[in-house]
Amino acid sequence: MAASGDETMSAKGTIEARLESLKEEHRVLGIRLEELNGRRHLTPEEEVERSTIRKKKLFLKDQMSSIARGPVSGPPPWPGASRVSPPPA
């Protein structure tokens, strides 16, 4: 069953809202990371926080890129799936 125009617009708005939310979180983390990087010495806890923020920012960037690319059609969804031969006709 095809989605109606209203459903498509609603989904698009939801996707755009999610993308904006990710961008904002990425921006806020960037500010905190700059604060930590600007310090001469970090406590062990701050070192862990800095590392965690870097990882979270990369994760968010991947999520934003994934949303920007849109639905994936192409390569198989799991490793090695392309090596599976189709069933005989």
N, C-alpha and C positions, 0 to 999 in steps of 0.2 A: 504494500500500500504506500503510495507516495505521500510525502509530507505536504501539508497545505502551506500556502504563502505565509500565513500568520505563524505557523510552527517554525518555518525556516527563519523568519525574521527574529523570532524569540530565541531560537538556538544561536543565531548569529550574535544577538545582543548578549547572551550568556557567555559565549566564547570571548567576545570583546571585553566584557566585564572581568572575566577570569584573567585575560592577558594583562589588563590594567592593574589588577591586584598583584600579579606576579612582578610586574615592572616596579610597582611601588615598594614591594617587599625587597626586591633587588636593590633599589635605590637606598632604602633605609639601612640595609646591611652594608652597602658601600660606604655610607657615612661612618658607621661604627668601625669598619675596617680601616678607614683613613685615620680615625682617632687612635686606634691601636698602633698602626704603622708609624704614627707621628711621635710615639713615645720612645724614649731612649732605651728603657729597660721594661720588660714585661715580666709579670709574675708567671709562675707555671700555669695558673688558672687562665690568665690572659692569653698565654701561648695556645692553650687548648681552644679558647674562645676564637682566637684569630684563625686557627686551622679549621674549626667548625664553620665559621662564617665563609671562608673561602670555598669550602665544599658545598655549602648551601647555595652560595651565589652561582656556582657552576651548575648545580642541579636546576636552579630557577632559570638560568640561561638556556639550558637544554629544554626545559618545559616550554619556554617562550618560543624557541625555535621550532619545536614540534607543533605548537599551535599555529604558528605562522605558515608552516608548510602545508597544513591542512590534512585531510584524510590521506592515509598512505594506501597507494595501490601499486603493487609491484612485487618486490622481493618477498619470499615466504616469511611468515611470522616467527619461525624458529630456525636455529642453526642447523644446517645440513638438509633442510627440507627440499632444497633445489636438487639434491642428489637422489631424491626418491622418484622412481620412474612412475609414470601414470599407469593406471590399470590397463590391461590389454583390451582392445576394442572388440 
